Amino acid sequence: MVASRLLPECAGPVPAAEGVSGAAARIVIMTDKPIAIASDHAGFQLKTLLSAEIRALGRGVLDLGTDSQDSVDYPDFAAAIAQAIGAGRAERGVLVCGTGIGIAMAANRHSGIRAAVCHDETSARLARQHNDANVLALGERLIGSEVAKGCLRTFLETEFEGGRHMRRVAKIDSSQTA
């Protein structure tokens, strides 16, 4: 059984710093929905670090487990994220396992989930801009903590571009069965 804990809600809109203009001055409007996060045992340490980073960014965290490095099955945690997003309990999700691959594959079996394995900020940005990814999947055994935090920040700050990408995302969504 996967338990959940709701941590502090987000702080709301973040204004641009005084004297900053252009793209750097973009105001990121955040919903009051938390970011769901979960991992298997191989991703537990990185999940803990990223939970703290989400809170440091002023966002709420919905922690769906696991709570230790004891062996567990990653599909259970992918399903928990999918359920939370599908039910509207979370805006987006973050999943962590050893490589990010298995947990992303499991998440993508669920309707409405578009999980992307990212290894750098560019892949995280493009996953949001072009694919409207709503779940970030990371591999604790493959990337360092600073790269993971960069991926997370970029994933949370980047909006979907829409336009020509909308029809492609619609095709992805219409092909999901679970």
C-alpha positions as CSV (number, residue, x, y, z in Angstrom):
1,M,0.0,0.0,0.0
2,V,1.3,3.4,-0.9
3,A,0.7,6.2,1.7
4,S,0.7,9.9,0.9
5,R,1.6,13.0,2.9
6,L,0.7,16.5,1.9
7,L,3.3,19.0,2.7
8,P,2.9,22.9,2.6
9,E,1.1,24.3,-0.4
10,C,2.8,26.5,-2.9
11,A,3.5,30.2,-2.4
12,G,1.7,31.4,-5.6
13,P,3.0,33.7,-8.3
14,V,6.7,34.6,-8.2
15,P,7.4,38.2,-9.4
16,A,10.5,39.0,-11.5
17,A,13.4,40.6,-9.7
18,E,13.7,44.3,-9.8
19,G,15.7,45.5,-12.9
20,V,15.3,42.1,-14.7
21,S,13.7,42.3,-18.2
22,G,13.0,40.0,-21.1
23,A,12.8,36.3,-20.8
24,A,14.4,36.4,-17.4
25,A,11.6,38.5,-16.1
26,R,8.9,36.0,-17.0
27,I,6.4,35.5,-14.1
28,V,5.7,31.9,-13.4
29,I,2.2,31.4,-12.2
30,M,1.9,28.3,-10.0
31,T,-1.3,26.5,-9.1
32,D,-2.1,25.6,-5.5
33,K,-1.8,22.0,-6.4
34,P,1.3,20.2,-5.1
35,I,3.9,18.4,-7.1
36,A,3.6,14.6,-6.5
37,I,6.9,12.7,-6.0
38,A,7.6,9.0,-5.6
39,S,10.4,6.6,-6.0
40,D,11.4,3.0,-5.6
41,H,14.3,2.0,-3.3
42,A,16.9,2.8,-5.9
43,G,15.7,6.4,-6.1
44,F,14.9,7.1,-2.5
45,Q,17.9,9.3,-1.7
46,L,17.4,11.5,-4.8
47,K,13.6,11.7,-4.1
48,T,14.4,13.0,-0.6
49,L,16.7,15.7,-2.0
50,L,14.2,16.7,-4.8
51,S,11.4,16.9,-2.3
52,A,13.4,19.5,-0.3
53,E,14.2,21.3,-3.6
54,I,10.5,21.5,-4.5
55,R,9.7,23.0,-1.1
56,A,12.6,25.5,-1.5
57,L,11.0,26.6,-4.8
58,G,7.9,27.5,-2.9
59,R,5.8,24.5,-4.0
60,G,3.8,21.9,-2.1
61,V,4.9,18.3,-2.1
62,L,2.7,15.3,-2.2
63,D,5.1,12.5,-1.2
64,L,3.7,9.1,-2.4
65,G,6.6,7.0,-1.1
66,T,8.7,5.0,-0.8
67,D,9.9,5.8,2.7
68,S,13.2,3.8,2.8
69,Q,15.8,2.0,0.8
70,D,14.0,-1.4,1.4
71,S,13.3,-3.1,-1.9
72,V,9.9,-2.2,-3.5
73,D,8.4,-2.5,-7.0
74,Y,8.5,0.7,-9.1
75,P,5.2,0.1,-11.0
76,D,3.3,0.6,-7.7
77,F,4.8,4.1,-7.3
78,A,4.3,5.0,-11.0
79,A,0.6,4.0,-10.5
80,A,0.4,6.2,-7.4
81,I,1.6,9.3,-9.3
82,A,-0.7,8.6,-12.2
83,Q,-3.7,8.3,-9.9
84,A,-2.8,11.5,-8.1
85,I,-2.5,13.5,-11.3
86,G,-5.6,11.9,-12.8
87,A,-7.6,12.7,-9.7
88,G,-6.4,16.3,-9.7
89,R,-4.5,16.0,-6.4
90,A,-1.2,17.0,-8.1
91,E,-0.3,19.4,-10.9
92,R,2.7,17.3,-12.1
93,G,4.8,14.4,-10.9
94,V,8.4,13.4,-10.4
95,L,9.4,9.8,-10.4
96,V,12.9,8.4,-9.5
97,C,14.3,4.9,-9.8
98,G,17.8,3.6,-10.6
99,T,17.7,4.7,-14.3
100,G,14.4,6.5,-14.7
101,I,13.5,4.1,-17.5
102,G,11.4,1.4,-15.8
103,I,9.4,3.8,-13.7
104,A,8.7,6.0,-16.8
105,M,7.6,3.0,-18.8
106,A,5.3,2.0,-16.0
107,A,3.9,5.5,-15.7
108,N,3.3,5.9,-19.4
109,R,0.9,2.9,-19.3
110,H,-1.6,5.1,-17.5
111,S,-4.1,7.3,-19.3
112,G,-3.2,11.0,-19.3
113,I,0.4,10.5,-18.2
114,R,3.3,11.7,-20.3
115,A,6.4,10.8,-18.4
116,A,9.8,11.8,-19.8
117,V,13.2,10.4,-18.7
118,C,15.5,13.4,-18.6
119,H,19.2,13.6,-18.2
120,D,19.8,17.3,-18.5
121,E,18.0,20.7,-18.5
122,T,17.6,20.7,-22.3
123,S,15.8,17.4,-22.2
124,A,13.6,18.6,-19.4
125,R,12.8,21.8,-21.2
126,L,12.0,20.1,-24.5
127,A,9.9,17.5,-22.7
128,R,7.7,20.3,-21.4
129,Q,7.7,22.6,-24.4
130,H,7.2,20.0,-27.1
131,N,5.6,17.0,-25.4
132,D,3.7,18.6,-22.5
133,A,5.3,16.0,-20.2
134,N,3.5,16.0,-16.9
135,V,5.9,13.6,-15.2
136,L,9.6,14.0,-14.9
137,A,11.5,10.6,-14.5
138,L,15.1,10.6,-13.3
139,G,17.7,7.9,-12.6
140,E,19.5,8.2,-9.3
141,R,22.3,5.9,-10.6
142,L,22.8,8.0,-13.8
143,I,22.8,11.7,-12.9
144,G,24.2,13.7,-10.1
145,S,22.1,15.7,-7.6
146,E,22.9,19.1,-9.1
147,V,21.9,17.9,-12.6
148,A,18.7,16.4,-11.1
149,K,17.9,19.7,-9.4
150,G,18.4,21.6,-12.6
151,C,16.1,19.2,-14.5
152,L,13.5,19.6,-11.8
153,R,13.6,23.4,-11.8
154,T,13.5,23.5,-15.6
155,F,10.6,21.0,-15.7
156,L,8.6,23.0,-13.2
157,E,9.3,26.4,-14.8
158,T,8.7,25.5,-18.5
159,E,5.3,25.8,-20.1
160,F,4.0,23.7,-23.0
161,E,4.3,25.6,-26.3
162,G,1.1,24.2,-27.8
163,G,0.8,25.1,-31.5
164,R,2.1,22.4,-33.8
165,H,2.8,20.2,-30.8
166,M,-0.8,20.0,-29.7
167,R,-1.9,17.5,-32.4
168,R,1.1,15.2,-31.6
169,V,0.3,15.2,-27.9
170,A,-3.3,14.5,-28.7
171,K,-2.3,11.4,-30.6
172,I,-0.2,10.2,-27.7
173,D,-3.1,10.7,-25.3
174,S,-5.6,9.0,-27.6
175,S,-3.3,5.9,-27.9
176,Q,-3.1,5.3,-24.1
177,T,-5.3,2.5,-22.8
178,A,-4.9,2.1,-19.0
